Amino acid sequence: MTAAAPIRAKRVLPGFTLSLGTTLLYLTVVILIPVLALVLKGADIGPQRFWAIVTSARALAAFQVTLTAALIATIFNAVYGLLMAWVLVRYEFPGRRLLDALMDIPFALPTAVAGLSLTALFSANGWFGQLLAPLGLVPVYTIWGVAIAMAFTSIPFVVRTVQPVLEDLDPAYEQAARTLGASDWTTFSRVVFPQILPAFLAGITISFARSLGEFGAIVFIAGNLPFKTEIASLLTFIRLEEYDYQGAAAIALVLLMFAVILLVISNRLQAWAARYRGQA
């Protein structure tokens, strides 16, 4: 008897080689080449000139505004995003699916349209601004307006990162905690939150990184006042308009370094989350 011919396993994706090649080509053209060009342009500046650009008074002020507003937006997103994910997962109410769909609006809405809408809402005669104006709290053309725009564009990252983890949690642990007499807060803080913590940290890290790179939604509501509401990405754009390519490259390179650091942190947190769920 002749030995049976081995059965070749079918690939899940037909044309894997072509698909992989197309993906790598797209990655190279759209991401790697521009990043490499930015790094090479920054390397041509020289360390002394690079340091002088990024430590100038205007650049430092722009970095400070960007980091401060991104931190404010991230703190808000951490609280609001966690609550929204909890509501969408744990409660049934009319309009829940619509609310769930609305969480993706910042992804679909052009950032310039978002900036114009936020400016109209929070200006002195806007729907929200006219309520805040008597209190002396008009966010437009202040760092708070910058933070609002950043929070709007980055809130889905927290919601969409925490939501699937909450959906996969085994309710038996919460039921056991309540059976043992634990209060709702104790059950959440000692049972639920430790299980969603890795995903929660990853979500807020991505949210912070997204806020650092936001541009379109901010330029309208910020007013772009140097040393007050001018963000680093806008300063990069201004340097390009002034044909100061070295200055633009230096500032953009600093933002790129921030993005890479946050990307590494996010990947480590996601790997930790995967190991945590596997151990659980």
C-alpha positions in Angstrom: 0.0 0.0 0.0 1.2 3.5 -0.8 1.4 6.0 1.9 -1.3 8.6 1.8 -0.2 12.0 0.5 0.0 14.6 3.3 -3.0 17.0 3.5 -1.9 20.6 3.0 -3.5 23.0 5.4 -5.5 25.7 3.6 -4.7 29.2 4.5 -7.3 31.2 6.1 -6.6 34.2 3.9 -6.2 33.4 0.2 -3.3 35.2 -1.5 -1.5 35.8 1.7 1.8 36.7 0.0 0.1 39.4 -2.1 -1.9 40.7 0.9 1.3 40.9 3.0 3.2 42.6 0.2 0.5 45.2 -0.3 0.3 45.9 3.4 4.1 46.3 3.8 4.2 48.6 0.7 1.4 50.7 2.2 3.2 50.8 5.6 6.4 51.8 3.9 5.1 54.5 1.7 2.6 56.1 4.1 4.4 55.7 7.5 8.0 54.6 7.3 9.3 56.9 4.6 7.8 60.1 6.0 9.0 59.2 9.5 12.5 58.4 8.1 12.5 61.6 6.2 11.6 63.5 9.4 14.4 61.8 11.3 17.0 62.5 8.6 15.9 66.1 8.4 16.2 66.5 12.1 19.7 64.8 12.1 20.9 67.3 9.5 20.2 70.2 11.9 22.9 69.3 14.3 22.6 68.9 18.1 23.3 72.5 19.0 20.9 74.0 16.5 18.3 71.3 17.4 18.6 72.1 21.1 18.3 75.9 20.4 15.1 75.4 18.4 13.3 73.1 20.8 14.3 75.1 23.9 13.4 78.5 22.5 10.8 80.4 24.6 8.0 80.0 22.1 8.7 76.3 21.5 8.8 75.6 25.3 5.5 77.4 25.7 3.9 75.4 22.9 5.1 72.1 24.5 3.8 73.2 27.9 0.4 74.1 26.5 0.2 70.9 24.5 1.2 68.6 27.4 -1.0 70.5 30.0 -4.1 70.4 27.8 -3.5 66.8 26.9 -3.2 65.9 30.6 -6.4 67.7 31.4 -8.2 66.0 28.5 -6.8 62.6 29.5 -8.0 63.0 33.1 -11.5 63.9 31.9 -11.5 61.0 29.5 -10.3 58.5 32.1 -13.3 59.3 34.3 -15.9 59.9 31.7 -14.7 57.1 29.4 -14.8 54.5 32.2 -18.3 55.6 33.3 -19.6 55.6 29.7 -18.2 52.1 29.1 -19.8 50.9 32.3 -23.2 52.4 31.4 -23.1 50.9 27.9 -22.2 47.4 29.2 -24.1 47.1 32.4 -27.4 48.8 31.8 -30.3 48.3 29.3 -32.2 51.5 28.4 -33.9 53.0 25.4 -31.4 54.5 23.0 -28.4 52.5 24.3 -27.5 51.4 20.8 -27.7 54.9 19.5 -25.5 56.2 22.4 -23.1 53.4 21.6 -22.9 54.4 18.0 -22.4 58.1 19.0 -19.2 57.2 20.8 -17.6 56.7 17.3 -18.6 60.2 16.0 -15.1 61.7 16.8 -13.6 59.0 14.5 -16.0 59.8 11.6 -16.3 63.5 12.0 -13.6 65.7 10.3 -11.6 67.4 12.9 -12.0 70.8 11.4 -15.8 70.4 11.6 -15.5 69.3 15.2 -13.4 72.4 15.9 -15.9 74.8 14.3 -18.8 73.1 16.2 -17.0 73.3 19.6 -16.1 76.9 18.9 -19.8 77.7 18.2 -21.0 75.9 21.3 -18.5 77.3 23.8 -18.2 80.9 22.5 -19.8 83.7 24.6 -23.1 83.5 22.7 -23.0 79.7 22.1 -25.4 77.2 23.8 -22.9 76.3 26.4 -20.8 79.4 26.4 -23.7 81.7 27.3 -24.3 79.6 30.4 -20.6 79.8 31.4 -20.1 83.4 30.5 -21.8 84.9 33.7 -19.4 82.7 35.7 -16.4 84.1 33.8 -15.8 80.7 32.3 -15.6 81.0 28.5 -13.4 78.2 27.2 -12.8 79.6 23.7 -9.3 81.0 23.2 -8.1 79.5 26.4 -6.2 76.3 27.4 -9.5 74.9 28.5 -10.8 75.1 25.0 -7.8 73.3 23.8 -8.4 70.6 26.4 -12.1 70.3 25.3 -11.1 69.8 21.7 -8.5 67.2 22.7 -11.0 65.3 24.9 -13.6 65.3 22.2 -11.3 63.7 19.6 -9.7 61.1 22.0 -12.6 60.0 24.2 -13.5 56.9 22.1 -10.1 55.3 22.8 -10.9 54.9 26.4 -14.5 53.7 25.9 -13.6 51.2 23.1 -10.6 49.8 25.1 -12.5 49.3 28.4 -15.8 48.2 26.9 -14.9 44.8 25.5 -13.0 43.9 28.7 -16.1 44.7 30.8 -18.3 42.6 28.5 -16.0 39.6 28.9 -15.9 39.7 32.7 -17.3 36.7 34.5 -20.2 38.0 36.7 -19.6 35.1 39.2 -16.8 37.1 40.9 -19.1 40.0 41.6 -21.9 37.7 42.8 -19.5 36.0 45.1 -18.3 39.3 46.5 -21.9 40.5 47.2 -22.7 37.1 48.8 -19.8 37.7 51.2 -21.3 41.1 52.1 -19.2 43.4 50.0 -20.7 46.8 49.2 -21.1 48.0 45.6 -18.0 50.2 45.9 -15.9 47.4 47.4 -17.0 45.0 44.7 -16.0 47.5 42.0 -12.7 48.7 43.5 -11.5 45.2 44.7 -13.0 42.9 42.1 -13.9 44.6 38.9 -11.4 47.5 38.6 -8.3 45.3 39.0 -9.4 43.2 36.1 -10.0 46.1 33.8 -7.0 48.1 35.0 -4.5 47.0 32.2 -7.0 47.9 29.5 -8.0 51.1 31.2 -4.3 52.2 31.4 -3.8 51.3 27.8 -6.8 53.3 26.8 -5.8 56.5 28.6 -2.3 56.2 27.2 -3.6 56.0 23.7 -5.9 58.9 24.5 -3.0 61.0 25.7 -1.0 60.2 22.6 -3.9 61.2 20.4 -4.4 64.4 22.2 -0.7 65.4 21.7 -1.0 65.1 17.9 -4.4 66.8 17.5 -4.5 69.8 15.2 -7.7 70.4 13.2 -10.1 70.5 16.1 -7.9 72.8 18.1 -6.9 75.6 15.7 -10.4 77.1 15.7 -11.2 77.0 19.4 -7.7 77.9 20.6 -7.3 81.2 18.9 -3.6 80.2 18.4 -2.2 82.9 20.8 1.6 82.5 21.2 2.6 81.6 24.8 -1.1 81.1 25.7 -3.0 78.7 23.5 -0.5 77.8 20.7 0.1 74.1 20.5 3.2 72.4 19.2 1.6 71.0 16.1 0.4 74.4 15.1 3.9 75.9 15.7 5.2 73.3 13.4 2.7 74.3 10.7 3.7 78.0 11.2 7.3 77.2 10.8 6.5 75.4 7.5 4.6 78.5 6.3 7.7 80.6 7.1 9.9 78.2 5.1 11.8 77.4 8.3 12.0 73.7 7.6 14.7 73.0 10.2 12.5 74.6 12.9 9.5 72.6 11.8 11.4 69.4 11.6 12.9 69.9 15.1 9.5 70.5 16.8 7.9 67.7 14.8 10.7 65.3 15.9 10.1 66.1 19.5 6.4 65.2 19.0 7.4 62.0 17.2 9.6 61.0 20.2 6.7 61.6 22.5 4.5 59.5 20.3 7.0 56.6 20.1 7.4 56.6 23.9 3.7 56.5 24.4 3.3 53.8 21.7 5.8 51.6 23.5 4.1 52.2 26.8 0.7 51.3 25.3 2.0 48.1 23.7 3.5 47.1 27.0 0.2 47.7 28.8 -1.7 45.8 26.2 0.7 42.8 26.5 0.3 43.0 30.3 -3.5 43.0 29.9 -3.3 39.9 27.7 -1.1 38.1 30.2 -3.4 39.2 33.1 -6.5 37.9 31.3 -4.7 34.6 30.5 -3.7 34.1 34.1 -7.2 35.0 35.3 
